[in-house]
Amino acid sequence: MRVSVIGGSSIPPETAAVAEELGERLANRDHTVVCGGLGGVMEAVCRGASEVGGHTIGILPSDRRADANEYVDEAIATGLGHARNALVVMNGDAVIAIDGGGGTLSELGYASVYDRPTVGIGTHDAEHVEAVETPEAAVKYVEETVR
């Protein structure tokens, strides 16, 4: 399946390690990572997936595919700014959030609107977001929820 991974664009090393592990776990289970294609959680999850041969898609806010982080396999330029957040969510079968600020919060809103199973690790507290502690638990949740 495709899993949209959302989260902070500026993160500490311990959050990057969580996102990288998530990318590895998703790729090892043959899931494609969809993200916003830039830095922070987006870069870390793509790096983790890439290191084990996974496939990554970055849906960029700018109109330049070259703006994608180096671990994005398929860059999609939108020129939409934050409005591209809806596209990040719509292109996944499920959503996993790590950390995050206002942009992540908007994506969590879209996940609810578009009825995507959503799990979070250290992110915003919302009714439709299943809180878990580890990347392993996040992957398990989306695999059990998406049919």
Secondary structure, 3 states (H helix, E strand, C coil): CEEEEEECCCCCHHHHHHHHHHHHHHHHCCCEEEECCCCCHHHHHHHHHHHCCCCEEEEECCCCHHHCCCCCCEEEECCCHHHHHHHHHHCCCEEEEECCCHHHHHHHHHHHHCCCCEEEECCCCCCCEEECCCHHHHHHHHHHHCC
